[in-house]
Amino acid sequence: VHVADLPTPALVLDADALAANLATMATACPGGRLRPHVKAHKCTALAAEQARYGHTTFTCATPREAAGLAAAGIGDDLLIANEVVDPARLRMLAEAAERVRVTIAVDSAETVAAAAAAGLRDVLVDVNVGLPRCGCAPDDAGRLADLARRAGLTVRGVMGYEGHLMGVVERVERSAALERSVGALVAAHAEVGGDIVSTGGTGTYDLHDDRVTEVQAGSYALMDTHYARLGLPFVQSLFVVGSVVSVSPQWAVADVGLKALGMDHGNPSIDGAAVRFCSDEHVTFTAHDGRPRPRVGDRVRVVPAHCDPTVAMHDQVWLLRDDEVLERWAIDLRGW
Ligand SMILES: Cc1ncc(COP(=O)(O)O)c(C=O)c1O
């Protein structure tokens, strides 16, 4: 099968670019130094590739992701780096924990109680390191750890997520700002105890020192235009292939709209063209001067601005080498 035969919009993955990204990361963060975040790809086949590159611990955002990895027998230590209060989903995690070690983030007395009530055994105290999202105040982490231990839970350490720094384009600025986040996490760890200090993402994967025991990067495997600005050694492997469905003298239109793309980081890009805007089912673009004018029926490769929510809109991804389709991988960890 050739890429031209795929129904569009089609999520595709360049096999060689993916392999290069997995190899680059496995060299920088070998084995358990990386706890790959599966929320980026939501795909057991891709997680199995990451395991082939030596990573057997995984980060998940949703109970569904962890339960799906456990059912597929991928990984030996799964972290839900997120707060969960739904008893049914916590029970699903407790069932998964009969097959594989499952650890969940907690940042309140309520999430501690919910984890203990569901029969989960292992937690990390989630510490706010500057992103206005989940995580307890650093100076409250010790109290929560005590609470969790009194509830019979094993406290394996701490996690944070410096998401507010991932988009800082200049490496020196990113690195300088990181010191404050890491300082807060390490101070919390001193109060909490345990072996794990888990944090980081694609933008900070190589900026952490040994105070951090593992990095939670995910996007590095796929990449997007938002991360491309940082000049990281990862290449674009993920694209959405569209068909040109309409052409006018000033622009062309392909069938890759905002229902096929995560748009929170802005418009996607098309090589050799300026993207004007996306609507539900369409992307309108203009070829740069000197580039061939698109014709109806042509295929275009659209580069997402944000990989994670883009993948989550698709049922499958087609693995390609050049324009040949090698395999179809299900995006089987979608949902919650
Ligand atoms: C808790 C957590 N850890 C790590 C990451 C890192 O992901 P990425 O490598 O895509 O930056 C994220 C992304 O949002 C996250 O939410």
The ligand as a Gaussian input file, in Angstrom:
#p B3LYP/6-31G(d) Opt

LIG

0 1
 C        2.867000      15.105000      33.953000
 C        3.588000      15.253000      32.662000
 N        4.840000      14.782000      32.573000
 C        5.549000      14.902000      31.459000
 C        5.032000      15.516000      30.330000
 C        5.987000      15.662000      29.187000
 O        5.546000      15.589000      27.951000
 P        6.354000      16.139000      26.702000
 O        7.545000      15.312000      26.531000
 O        5.361000      15.965000      25.650000
 O        6.713000      17.556000      26.948000
 C        3.730000      16.024000      30.366000
 C        3.159000      16.717000      29.197000
 O        2.241000      17.485000      29.255000
 C        2.992000      15.890000      31.574000
 O        1.745000      16.373000      31.669000

